[in-house]
Amino acid sequence: MADYKNINIQDIPDGGENPKDFYETFKERLEDLETFPKDYTYKFILPKDQDHFNQIQHVFDDTDARFDFKDSKTGKYTSITVSLNVKDADQVIYFYKEVAKIKGVIML
């Protein structure tokens, strides 16, 4: 049985090559399973360097986002957890789309 309290972005069918289909499906899933406003957790993996971190931090400027970091065992990557109170599914997707513009970042 699926765990409907934890939606993982990689579990959403992407609808082929059209990112619009992916985000539409993701929004529908969020609206069906989540109650907004709520604290939402984003997870990203990125190469360990200050520039990547600064770019992600910039995406969440002017918010009350909280950041937690964990380096990989090899030290090549950093896992970042971002906690943020969001008002709706559109806001969740907005931040994913902004982070998706950063080369080398993996969204979980």
N, CA, C and O atoms as CSV, one atom per row, in Angstrom:
chain,resi,resn,atom,element,x,y,z
A,1,MET,N,N,0.845,-1.192,0.000
A,1,MET,CA,C,0.000,0.000,0.000
A,1,MET,C,C,0.880,1.243,0.000
A,1,MET,O,O,1.874,1.309,0.724
A,2,ALA,N,N,0.520,2.200,-0.794
A,2,ALA,CA,C,1.311,3.423,-0.930
A,2,ALA,C,C,1.191,4.284,0.321
A,2,ALA,O,O,0.158,4.277,0.991
A,3,ASP,N,N,2.235,5.014,0.628
A,3,ASP,CA,C,2.243,5.957,1.727
A,3,ASP,C,C,1.814,7.314,1.181
A,3,ASP,O,O,2.620,8.034,0.592
A,4,TYR,N,N,0.555,7.660,1.375
A,4,TYR,CA,C,0.022,8.873,0.772
A,4,TYR,C,C,0.357,10.135,1.555
A,4,TYR,O,O,0.025,11.236,1.116
A,5,LYS,N,N,1.001,9.997,2.694
A,5,LYS,CA,C,1.400,11.179,3.448
A,5,LYS,C,C,2.718,11.739,2.957
A,5,LYS,O,O,3.038,12.900,3.213
A,6,ASN,N,N,3.486,10.919,2.254
A,6,ASN,CA,C,4.777,11.356,1.741
A,6,ASN,C,C,4.781,11.227,0.233
A,6,ASN,O,O,4.897,10.125,-0.304
A,7,ILE,N,N,4.657,12.340,-0.443
A,7,ILE,CA,C,4.687,12.342,-1.898
A,7,ILE,C,C,6.115,12.601,-2.328
A,7,ILE,O,O,6.695,13.630,-1.981
A,8,ASN,N,N,6.680,11.684,-3.074
A,8,ASN,CA,C,8.020,11.868,-3.613
A,8,ASN,C,C,7.891,12.296,-5.054
A,8,ASN,O,O,7.180,11.670,-5.840
A,9,ILE,N,N,8.580,13.360,-5.397
A,9,ILE,CA,C,8.450,13.917,-6.736
A,9,ILE,C,C,8.795,12.893,-7.811
A,9,ILE,O,O,8.215,12.925,-8.897
A,10,GLN,N,N,9.730,11.985,-7.530
A,10,GLN,CA,C,10.117,10.993,-8.530
A,10,GLN,C,C,9.034,9.933,-8.739
A,10,GLN,O,O,9.105,9.179,-9.709
A,11,ASP,N,N,8.035,9.856,-7.854
A,11,ASP,CA,C,6.957,8.876,-8.002
A,11,ASP,C,C,5.822,9.358,-8.905
A,11,ASP,O,O,4.923,8.584,-9.233
A,12,ILE,N,N,5.856,10.612,-9.303
A,12,ILE,CA,C,4.803,11.171,-10.148
A,12,ILE,C,C,5.134,10.860,-11.596
A,12,ILE,O,O,6.218,11.213,-12.060
A,13,PRO,N,N,4.224,10.201,-12.335
A,13,PRO,CA,C,4.497,9.963,-13.754
A,13,PRO,C,C,4.717,11.286,-14.461
A,13,PRO,O,O,4.021,12.266,-14.194
A,14,ASP,N,N,5.688,11.313,-15.365
A,14,ASP,CA,C,6.039,12.590,-15.976
A,14,ASP,C,C,5.271,12.899,-17.250
A,14,ASP,O,O,5.443,13.981,-17.810
A,15,GLY,N,N,4.448,12.008,-17.719
A,15,GLY,CA,C,3.649,12.297,-18.900
A,15,GLY,C,C,4.480,12.413,-20.157
A,15,GLY,O,O,4.102,13.121,-21.091
A,16,GLY,N,N,5.603,11.728,-20.190
A,16,GLY,CA,C,6.449,11.771,-21.380
A,16,GLY,C,C,7.435,12.909,-21.317
A,16,GLY,O,O,8.023,13.184,-20.271
A,17,GLU,N,N,7.613,13.563,-22.436
A,17,GLU,CA,C,8.611,14.627,-22.540
A,17,GLU,C,C,8.052,16.008,-22.215
A,17,GLU,O,O,8.780,16.996,-22.313
A,18,ASN,N,N,6.801,16.102,-21.838
A,18,ASN,CA,C,6.174,17.390,-21.610
A,18,ASN,C,C,6.178,17.732,-20.119
A,18,ASN,O,O,5.408,17.139,-19.365
A,19,PRO,N,N,7.030,18.680,-19.665
A,19,PRO,CA,C,7.068,19.010,-18.247
A,19,PRO,C,C,5.762,19.582,-17.725
A,19,PRO,O,O,5.473,19.484,-16.532
A,20,LYS,N,N,4.969,20.178,-18.610
A,20,LYS,CA,C,3.677,20.703,-18.172
A,20,LYS,C,C,2.801,19.578,-17.644
A,20,LYS,O,O,2.135,19.738,-16.621
A,21,ASP,N,N,2.796,18.448,-18.327
A,21,ASP,CA,C,2.012,17.305,-17.863
A,21,ASP,C,C,2.472,16.855,-16.488
A,21,ASP,O,O,1.649,16.539,-15.628
A,22,PHE,N,N,3.786,16.824,-16.273
A,22,PHE,CA,C,4.321,16.413,-14.982
A,22,PHE,C,C,3.811,17.321,-13.871
A,22,PHE,O,O,3.297,16.838,-12.863
A,23,TYR,N,N,3.946,18.623,-14.045
A,23,TYR,CA,C,3.547,19.548,-12.993
A,23,TYR,C,C,2.031,19.574,-12.791
A,23,TYR,O,O,1.565,19.774,-11.670
A,24,GLU,N,N,1.268,19.377,-13.845
A,24,GLU,CA,C,-0.184,19.285,-13.689
A,24,GLU,C,C,-0.554,18.066,-12.850
A,24,GLU,O,O,-1.401,18.151,-11.961
A,25,THR,N,N,0.085,16.931,-13.136
A,25,THR,CA,C,-0.176,15.709,-12.380
A,25,THR,C,C,0.257,15.882,-10.928
A,25,THR,O,O,-0.456,15.479,-10.009
A,26,PHE,N,N,1.409,16.475,-10.729
A,26,PHE,CA,C,1.916,16.706,-9.380
A,26,PHE,C,C,0.968,17.609,-8.599
A,26,PHE,O,O,0.682,17.343,-7.432
A,27,LYS,N,N,0.480,18.671,-9.231
A,27,LYS,CA,C,-0.448,19.583,-8.565
A,27,LYS,C,C,-1.734,18.856,-8.166
A,27,LYS,O,O,-2.226,19.023,-7.051
A,28,GLU,N,N,-2.269,18.056,-9.074
A,28,GLU,CA,C,-3.483,17.295,-8.758
A,28,GLU,C,C,-3.253,16.379,-7.561
A,28,GLU,O,O,-4.100,16.284,-6.673
A,29,ARG,N,N,-2.109,15.710,-7.544
A,29,ARG,CA,C,-1.792,14.795,-6.446
A,29,ARG,C,C,-1.661,15.558,-5.138
A,29,ARG,O,O,-2.181,15.125,-4.110
A,30,LEU,N,N,-0.974,16.686,-5.169
A,30,LEU,CA,C,-0.836,17.505,-3.962
A,30,LEU,C,C,-2.199,17.945,-3.438
A,30,LEU,O,O,-2.479,17.834,-2.244
A,31,GLU,N,N,-3.041,18.442,-4.334
A,31,GLU,CA,C,-4.353,18.941,-3.910
A,31,GLU,C,C,-5.246,17.828,-3.385
A,31,GLU,O,O,-6.079,18.063,-2.509
A,32,ASP,N,N,-5.081,16.618,-3.910
A,32,ASP,CA,C,-5.873,15.482,-3.441
A,32,ASP,C,C,-5.428,14.988,-2.067
A,32,ASP,O,O,-6.250,14.532,-1.273
A,33,LEU,N,N,-4.137,15.077,-1.789
A,33,LEU,CA,C,-3.593,14.414,-0.605
A,33,LEU,C,C,-3.154,15.337,0.520
A,33,LEU,O,O,-2.985,14.888,1.653
A,34,GLU,N,N,-2.970,16.594,0.233
A,34,GLU,CA,C,-2.462,17.520,1.242
A,34,GLU,C,C,-3.517,18.561,1.597
A,34,GLU,O,O,-4.426,18.845,0.817
A,35,THR,N,N,-3.372,19.119,2.790
A,35,THR,CA,C,-4.220,20.209,3.247
A,35,THR,C,C,-3.339,21.439,3.389
A,35,THR,O,O,-2.316,21.410,4.073
A,36,PHE,N,N,-3.741,22.508,2.742
A,36,PHE,CA,C,-2.972,23.749,2.758
A,36,PHE,C,C,-3.710,24.808,3.537
A,36,PHE,O,O,-4.939,24.785,3.604
A,37,PRO,N,N,-2.975,25.750,4.135
A,37,PRO,CA,C,-1.521,25.893,4.183
A,37,PRO,C,C,-0.914,24.808,5.064
A,37,PRO,O,O,-1.580,24.232,5.924
A,38,LYS,N,N,0.378,24.544,4.822
A,38,LYS,CA,C,1.076,23.514,5.579
A,38,LYS,C,C,2.577,23.729,5.489
A,38,LYS,O,O,3.071,24.442,4.616
A,39,ASP,N,N,3.290,23.092,6.415
A,39,ASP,CA,C,4.746,23.048,6.322
A,39,ASP,C,C,5.087,21.992,5.293
A,39,ASP,O,O,4.646,20.848,5.402
A,40,TYR,N,N,5.864,22.364,4.301
A,40,TYR,CA,C,6.233,21.447,3.224
A,40,TYR,C,C,7.751,21.261,3.252
A,40,TYR,O,O,8.505,22.204,3.495
A,41,THR,N,N,8.176,20.036,2.999
A,41,THR,CA,C,9.599,19.712,3.019
A,41,THR,C,C,10.087,19.413,1.615
A,41,THR,O,O,9.572,18.520,0.942
A,42,TYR,N,N,11.069,20.155,1.186
A,42,TYR,CA,C,11.755,19.934,-0.091
A,42,TYR,C,C,13.079,19.255,0.218
A,42,TYR,O,O,13.720,19.553,1.226
A,43,LYS,N,N,13.487,18.336,-0.659
A,43,LYS,CA,C,14.791,17.691,-0.498
A,43,LYS,C,C,15.542,17.759,-1.823
A,43,LYS,O,O,15.002,17.453,-2.886
A,44,PHE,N,N,16.799,18.168,-1.724
A,44,PHE,CA,C,17.644,18.309,-2.902
A,44,PHE,C,C,19.015,17.709,-2.632
A,44,PHE,O,O,19.503,17.727,-1.502
A,45,ILE,N,N,19.627,17.182,-3.675
A,45,ILE,CA,C,21.016,16.738,-3.612
A,45,ILE,C,C,21.774,17.556,-4.638
A,45,ILE,O,O,21.335,17.702,-5.778
A,46,LEU,N,N,22.919,18.090,-4.225
A,46,LEU,CA,C,23.678,18.936,-5.122
A,46,LEU,C,C,25.165,18.722,-4.898
A,46,LEU,O,O,25.583,18.278,-3.829
A,47,PRO,N,N,25.960,19.040,-5.909
A,47,PRO,CA,C,27.409,18.977,-5.721
A,47,PRO,C,C,27.800,19.896,-4.564
A,47,PRO,O,O,27.236,20.976,-4.391
A,48,LYS,N,N,28.766,19.448,-3.788
A,48,LYS,CA,C,29.162,20.238,-2.620
A,48,LYS,C,C,30.039,21.415,-3.049
A,48,LYS,O,O,31.253,21.290,-3.207
A,49,ASP,N,N,29.397,22.531,-3.226
A,49,ASP,CA,C,30.116,23.779,-3.456
A,49,ASP,C,C,29.208,24.930,-3.063
A,49,ASP,O,O,27.983,24.812,-3.093
A,50,GLN,N,N,29.807,26.013,-2.706
A,50,GLN,CA,C,29.065,27.158,-2.187
A,50,GLN,C,C,28.136,27.771,-3.232
A,50,GLN,O,O,27.061,28.263,-2.889
A,51,ASP,N,N,28.539,27.747,-4.502
A,51,ASP,CA,C,27.724,28.356,-5.548
A,51,ASP,C,C,26.356,27.672,-5.664
A,51,ASP,O,O,25.333,28.351,-5.741
A,52,HIS,N,N,26.332,26.342,-5.677
A,52,HIS,CA,C,25.050,25.630,-5.761
A,52,HIS,C,C,24.165,25.957,-4.556
A,52,HIS,O,O,22.971,26.222,-4.695
A,53,PHE,N,N,24.773,25.931,-3.386
A,53,PHE,CA,C,23.996,26.257,-2.189
A,53,PHE,C,C,23.449,27.680,-2.263
A,53,PHE,O,O,22.282,27.914,-1.950
A,54,ASN,N,N,24.279,28.621,-2.671
A,54,ASN,CA,C,23.825,30.014,-2.763
A,54,ASN,C,C,22.657,30.160,-3.730
A,54,ASN,O,O,21.726,30.923,-3.474
A,55,GLN,N,N,22.706,29.428,-4.841
A,55,GLN,CA,C,21.611,29.496,-5.809
A,55,GLN,C,C,20.307,28.970,-5.209
A,55,GLN,O,O,19.248,29.567,-5.403
A,56,ILE,N,N,20.382,27.859,-4.484
A,56,ILE,CA,C,19.167,27.322,-3.849
A,56,ILE,C,C,18.672,28.280,-2.780
A,56,ILE,O,O,17.474,28.547,-2.690
A,57,GLN,N,N,19.571,28.789,-1.984
A,57,GLN,CA,C,19.180,29.730,-0.944
A,57,GLN,C,C,18.507,30.959,-1.557
A,57,GLN,O,O,17.535,31.476,-1.007
A,58,HIS,N,N,19.021,31.421,-2.687
A,58,HIS,CA,C,18.437,32.579,-3.368
A,58,HIS,C,C,16.988,32.318,-3.800
A,58,HIS,O,O,16.152,33.220,-3.746
A,59,VAL,N,N,16.693,31.085,-4.228
A,59,VAL,CA,C,15.320,30.732,-4.626
A,59,VAL,C,C,14.351,30.984,-3.474
A,59,VAL,O,O,13.211,31.395,-3.689
A,60,PHE,N,N,14.817,30.733,-2.250
A,60,PHE,CA,C,13.941,30.844,-1.077
A,60,PHE,C,C,14.121,32.163,-0.329
A,60,PHE,O,O,13.657,32.304,0.803
A,61,ASP,N,N,14.807,33.146,-0.970
A,61,ASP,CA,C,14.913,34.480,-0.366
A,61,ASP,C,C,13.510,35.014,-0.097
A,61,ASP,O,O,12.552,34.654,-0.782
A,62,ASP,N,N,13.406,35.856,0.887
A,62,ASP,CA,C,12.138,36.504,1.245
A,62,ASP,C,C,11.087,35.508,1.725
A,62,ASP,O,O,9.890,35.789,1.664
A,63,THR,N,N,11.534,34.334,2.207
A,63,THR,CA,C,10.627,33.373,2.846
A,63,THR,C,C,11.194,33.061,4.226
A,63,THR,O,O,12.288,33.503,4.578
A,64,ASP,N,N,10.445,32.303,4.990
A,64,ASP,CA,C,10.933,31.878,6.304
A,64,ASP,C,C,11.488,30.452,6.234
A,64,ASP,O,O,11.408,29.706,7.210
A,65,ALA,N,N,12.047,30.076,5.090
A,65,ALA,CA,C,12.574,28.723,4.881
A,65,ALA,C,C,13.665,28.399,5.894
A,65,ALA,O,O,14.484,29.242,6.261
A,66,ARG,N,N,13.640,27.134,6.333
A,66,ARG,CA,C,14.663,26.610,7.237
A,66,ARG,C,C,15.458,25.557,6.468
A,66,ARG,O,O,14.875,24.725,5.772
A,67,PHE,N,N,16.770,25.588,6.589
A,67,PHE,CA,C,17.656,24.702,5.840
A,67,PHE,C,C,18.368,23.738,6.782
A,67,PHE,O,O,18.794,24.112,7.875
A,68,ASP,N,N,18.486,22.488,6.334
A,68,ASP,CA,C,19.263,21.482,7.047
A,68,ASP,C,C,20.165,20.801,6.025
A,68,ASP,O,O,19.729,20.518,4.909
A,69,PHE,N,N,21.405,20.538,6.389
A,69,PHE,CA,C,22.392,20.011,5.445
A,69,PHE,C,C,22.986,18.708,5.954
A,69,PHE,O,O,23.102,18.480,7.158
A,70,LYS,N,N,23.356,17.863,5.008
A,70,LYS,CA,C,24.083,16.646,5.349
A,70,LYS,C,C,25.000,16.317,4.176
A,70,LYS,O,O,24.549,16.182,3.039
A,71,ASP,N,N,26.291,16.192,4.467
A,71,ASP,CA,C,27.254,15.843,3.428
A,71,ASP,C,C,27.228,14.345,3.168
A,71,ASP,O,O,26.972,13.551,4.073
A,72,SER,N,N,27.497,13.967,1.921
A,72,SER,CA,C,27.590,12.553,1.574
A,72,SER,C,C,28.845,11.956,2.203
A,72,SER,O,O,29.741,12.682,2.632
A,73,LYS,N,N,28.900,10.634,2.252
A,73,LYS,CA,C,30.068,9.961,2.836
A,73,LYS,C,C,31.355,10.312,2.101
A,73,LYS,O,O,32.416,10.415,2.717
A,74,THR,N,N,31.263,10.497,0.784
A,74,THR,CA,C,32.453,10.818,-0.001
A,74,THR,C,C,32.792,12.304,0.054
A,74,THR,O,O,33.903,12.702,-0.296
A,75,GLY,N,N,31.845,13.120,0.490
A,75,GLY,CA,C,32.072,14.551,0.555
A,75,GLY,C,C,31.872,15.280,-0.761
A,75,GLY,O,O,32.128,16.481,-0.852
A,76,LYS,N,N,31.417,14.564,-1.782
A,76,LYS,CA,C,31.222,15.188,-3.094
A,76,LYS,C,C,29.874,15.903,-3.200
A,76,LYS,O,O,29.719,16.834,-3.990
A,77,TYR,N,N,28.899,15.460,-2.395
A,77,TYR,CA,C,27.537,15.978,-2.505
A,77,TYR,C,C,27.020,16.434,-1.147
A,77,TYR,O,O,27.501,16.007,-0.098
A,78,THR,N,N,26.042,17.297,-1.200
A,78,THR,CA,C,25.348,17.747,-0.007
A,78,THR,C,C,23.856,17.536,-0.212
A,78,THR,O,O,23.309,17.850,-1.269
A,79,SER,N,N,23.212,17.002,0.810
A,79,SER,CA,C,21.761,16.870,0.820
A,79,SER,C,C,21.213,18.069,1.584
A,79,SER,O,O,21.648,18.364,2.697
A,80,ILE,N,N,20.268,18.745,0.980
A,80,ILE,CA,C,19.651,19.902,1.627
A,80,ILE,C,C,18.159,19.626,1.809
A,80,ILE,O,O,17.457,19.254,0.869
A,81,THR,N,N,17.701,19.818,3.032
A,81,THR,CA,C,16.280,19.747,3.338
A,81,THR,C,C,15.821,21.168,3.618
A,81,THR,O,O,16.393,21.870,4.452
A,82,VAL,N,N,14.781,21.579,2.908
A,82,VAL,CA,C,14.235,22.922,3.082
A,82,VAL,C,C,12.811,22.780,3.598
A,82,VAL,O,O,11.975,22.130,2.969
A,83,SER,N,N,12.542,23.388,4.737
A,83,SER,CA,C,11.200,23.375,5.314
A,83,SER,C,C,10.614,24.771,5.179
A,83,SER,O,O,11.250,25.771,5.510
A,84,LEU,N,N,9.385,24.810,4.683
A,84,LEU,CA,C,8.758,26.097,4.389
A,84,LEU,C,C,7.247,25.969,4.525
A,84,LEU,O,O,6.655,24.985,4.082
A,85,ASN,N,N,6.632,26.969,5.139
A,85,ASN,CA,C,5.180,26.982,5.190
A,85,ASN,C,C,4.669,27.521,3.862
A,85,ASN,O,O,4.985,28.648,3.481
A,86,VAL,N,N,3.876,26.715,3.157
A,86,VAL,CA,C,3.354,27.098,1.846
A,86,VAL,C,C,1.842,27.255,1.927
A,86,VAL,O,O,1.173,26.614,2.737
A,87,LYS,N,N,1.322,28.128,1.063
A,87,LYS,CA,C,-0.118,28.408,1.113
A,87,LYS,C,C,-0.943,27.465,0.255
A,87,LYS,O,O,-2.118,27.232,0.542
A,88,ASP,N,N,-0.324,26.905,-0.825
A,88,ASP,CA,C,-1.089,26.034,-1.721
A,88,ASP,C,C,-0.150,25.229,-2.613
A,88,ASP,O,O,1.067,25.405,-2.567
A,89,ALA,N,N,-0.725,24.349,-3.423
A,89,ALA,CA,C,0.051,23.487,-4.319
A,89,ALA,C,C,0.820,24.313,-5.348
A,89,ALA,O,O,1.929,23.941,-5.733
A,90,ASP,N,N,0.248,25.420,-5.794
A,90,ASP,CA,C,0.941,26.268,-6.766
A,90,ASP,C,C,2.255,26.795,-6.204
A,90,ASP,O,O,3.244,26.895,-6.929
A,91,GLN,N,N,2.272,27.129,-4.928
A,91,GLN,CA,C,3.497,27.630,-4.322
A,91,GLN,C,C,4.533,26.507,-4.203
A,91,GLN,O,O,5.722,26.743,-4.418
A,92,VAL,N,N,4.101,25.300,-3.866
A,92,VAL,CA,C,5.013,24.148,-3.823
A,92,VAL,C,C,5.687,23.991,-5.180
A,92,VAL,O,O,6.909,23.867,-5.265
A,93,ILE,N,N,4.890,23.997,-6.228
A,93,ILE,CA,C,5.398,23.786,-7.584
A,93,ILE,C,C,6.282,24.946,-8.029
A,93,ILE,O,O,7.285,24.730,-8.709
A,94,TYR,N,N,5.930,26.151,-7.663
A,94,TYR,CA,C,6.749,27.316,-8.024
A,94,TYR,C,C,8.198,27.112,-7.574
A,94,TYR,O,O,9.127,27.327,-8.353
A,95,PHE,N,N,8.389,26.696,-6.319
A,95,PHE,CA,C,9.752,26.534,-5.816
A,95,PHE,C,C,10.463,25.365,-6.493
A,95,PHE,O,O,11.664,25.450,-6.751
A,96,TYR,N,N,9.753,24.280,-6.785
A,96,TYR,CA,C,10.387,23.186,-7.533
A,96,TYR,C,C,10.845,23.654,-8.909
A,96,TYR,O,O,11.946,23.319,-9.346
A,97,LYS,N,N,10.012,24.421,-9.588
A,97,LYS,CA,C,10.380,24.908,-10.922
A,97,LYS,C,C,11.593,25.831,-10.862
A,97,LYS,O,O,12.451,25.790,-11.743
A,98,GLU,N,N,11.664,26.653,-9.838
A,98,GLU,CA,C,12.806,27.563,-9.708
A,98,GLU,C,C,14.094,26.786,-9.440
A,98,GLU,O,O,15.132,27.085,-10.030
A,99,VAL,N,N,14.031,25.805,-8.567
A,99,VAL,CA,C,15.220,25.002,-8.278
A,99,VAL,C,C,15.610,24.164,-9.492
A,99,VAL,O,O,16.795,23.921,-9.721
A,100,ALA,N,N,14.627,23.722,-10.271
A,100,ALA,CA,C,14.912,22.915,-11.470
A,100,ALA,C,C,15.775,23.672,-12.474
A,100,ALA,O,O,16.411,23.047,-13.323
A,101,LYS,N,N,15.813,24.980,-12.400
A,101,LYS,CA,C,16.640,25.781,-13.303
A,101,LYS,C,C,18.127,25.726,-12.957
A,101,LYS,O,O,18.968,26.150,-13.749
A,102,ILE,N,N,18.450,25.199,-11.765
A,102,ILE,CA,C,19.830,25.152,-11.311
A,102,ILE,C,C,20.466,23.853,-11.783
A,102,ILE,O,O,20.045,22.766,-11.387
A,103,LYS,N,N,21.465,23.970,-12.618
A,103,LYS,CA,C,22.133,22.805,-13.203
A,103,LYS,C,C,22.828,21.987,-12.111
A,103,LYS,O,O,23.508,22.528,-11.240
A,104,GLY,N,N,22.635,20.670,-12.188
A,104,GLY,CA,C,23.325,19.762,-11.278
A,104,GLY,C,C,22.582,19.409,-10.014
A,104,GLY,O,O,23.066,18.597,-9.226
A,105,VAL,N,N,21.407,20.001,-9.795
A,105,VAL,CA,C,20.629,19.723,-8.588
A,105,VAL,C,C,19.638,18.600,-8.855
A,105,VAL,O,O,18.923,18.614,-9.857
A,106,ILE,N,N,19.604,17.635,-7.956
A,106,ILE,CA,C,18.651,16.523,-8.033
A,106,ILE,C,C,17.533,16.811,-7.034
A,106,ILE,O,O,17.797,17.084,-5.863
A,107,MET,N,N,16.292,16.752,-7.493
A,107,MET,CA,C,15.147,16.993,-6.633
A,107,MET,C,C,14.553,15.649,-6.233
A,107,MET,O,O,14.312,14.784,-7.075
A,108,LEU,N,N,14.323,15.490,-4.934
A,108,LEU,CA,C,13.739,14.251,-4.431
A,108,LEU,C,C,12.295,14.472,-4.045
A,108,LEU,O,O,11.626,13.541,-3.596
